[in-house]
Amino acid sequence: MTTDDITSTGGATSPRPSRALEIVAAAIATAFMATFLVMATQIPLRTEGTGAAMTARTWPTVLGIGGLIVAILLLVIAITRPAPAREDMEAISAGGPLRIAATILLSSAFIALWGVQSIIMAGYKIQLFPIVAALFLFALLWLYGHRGWIGLIAYPVGLTAFIYVLFGIVLRIPL
């Protein structure tokens, strides 16, 4: 970001409105949601029941359609209207780009490890999802400044347990 990209408003600096940035962000969101929708329709089903009202594809497809509609609306607004003022935005903080890069790296590692269903160690089959998910949440909380030990332990373990019980045990959706 150069000094030309920032305007001064009463001592505080804020980025200038950028129509190109709005269009690119909306186009990326549209592409992402279209990909999400295509992937949601390809979720394998255990039973192809003709009378099944809801399957493992139902909610991902609904979310994909809703997200795609919103993304297309954002794209249309970004193209047809002038860029909104950005005086409510703050300047980039010193550690911001590093945190974004670390978040992308952690998320990529989490997605890569999610594909490994389980390992066998000392004769026991250990599912990796609960361990990897809890470590991922712990790392994100720590990265973004949470330092309380209760939040760093209780939140990742509790949320991971909730997700595992709801999807893995109750709904029987393989994690």
N, C-alpha and C positions, 0 to 999 in steps of 0.2 A: 504494500500500500504506500503510495507516495503522498506528498503534501497536497498534490492536486486533487486527490481523492477525498480529502477531508475538508469540510468547511467549518469555520469557527462561529459558534453561536454563544455569545455572552460568556466567554472564558472557557466553556467546555467545548470539546471537539466532538463532532459526529460525522459519520460518512455522508457523502452526497447521495441523492437519489440516483439509482442506476436501473434504467429500464432493461438493459441487456442482462443484468444480474437476475432480475425478476423473471425474465423469459427463460433463461438457462435453468434456474432453479425449478420452475414449473415444468419445463420439458424433461428434466431429470426425474422429477416426481411422477410424471405421466409414464415415462419409460419403466420406472421401477414398479409402479402399480400394474401396468400391463403385464410385465414379467411375473409378478406375484399372482395375478389372476390366471395366467396360463399354467403356472406351477400348481396352483390350488386345484385346478380341474384335473390334474394328473396324479393326485394323491391315490395310492393304491388302496382298494377296499378289500376287506377280508371276505365279505359276502356281498354280492351284487343283488340284494333283495329288491324286487320290483315294487313292493309295497312300503319300503322303508321311507319314512318321512324325513329322517335326518341321518346323514352319514358323516364320515370323517371329512368329507369335502364341503359340507354345507356351510359352516361358519367361515372357513377360509375363503370360500367363493363369495359369500355375502360381503365380507370385509374387503375383498379384492374389487368387487363391483363398486362398493361405496367409495373406496379410496381412489379408484380410477375416475369416477364422476367428479369428485372434489379436485383431483389433479388437473383434469381437463378444464374445469371451471377456472382454476387458478391460471392456467395457460391462456385461456381466452381473455381473462381480465388483464393479464400481464401484456398481452398483445394489443388490446383495444384501448386501454387507459394509460395515462401517464404514470410514471413510477411514483409510488407514495413517498412522502417525506420520511426521513429516517432520523429525525432529531431525538427520538426516544431510544436510539441505539447508542451503546457506549463504544468507545474505541477498543481495539483488540488489546487484551491484557497480555502481559509478558509471557505467561505460560500457556496461553490459549492454543496456539498451533501445535505445541508439543503434546498437550492433553488430547487434542483431536487425533493426532497421529497415534498416540498410545491407545486410545479407544478403538480406533480402526484395527490396530494390531491385535489387541485383546479379543475383539469381536471375531476377527478372522480365525484366531487360534481356537476360540470357543466353537465356532461353526465346524472347523476341521475336526476337532476332537469329538463333536457330537455324533459324527458318523461312526465312531468306534463304539459299538453297543456295549461290550463288556470285555473283561479280561479274566483269565483264570490265574489265580495266584495262590500258591500253597494248597491246591486242591479245591479252592472255593471260587465260585463264579461271582465276580464283583461287577455290578453295573456302574459304568463311569458317569452317566448323566448327572446323578445327584452330586457327585464329587466335583465334577467340572463346572456345573452350574453354580454351586456355592462358591467355589474359588473365583469364578468370573465375576459374580456380584461383589464379593469381597474386594477384588482388585479394582473394580470400578468405583466403589465407595471410597476406598483409600485414595485413588487417583484424584478424585474430585474433592478431597479435603475432609472427609468424615474421619474423625480420629477416636471417637468413643468406642470402647471395646464392646459394649452391649450392642450398639448398632452394627458394628463390623462383624459380629458373630451372629446375633439373634436374627437380624433381617435376612442375610443370605441363607441361613439354615432354615428359617421359617418359611420363606418364600419358595425355596427349593423343595421343601417337604410338601407344601401345598400343591405345587405344580406336579410333583411326582405322584402324590396320592390322587389328585383329581384326574390327570390325564393317563398316567401309567396304570393305576389300579382300578379306579371307578369307571372311567370311559374306555379303558383298555386300548388306548392309542399308543403305539410303541414310540418311546422317546429315544 
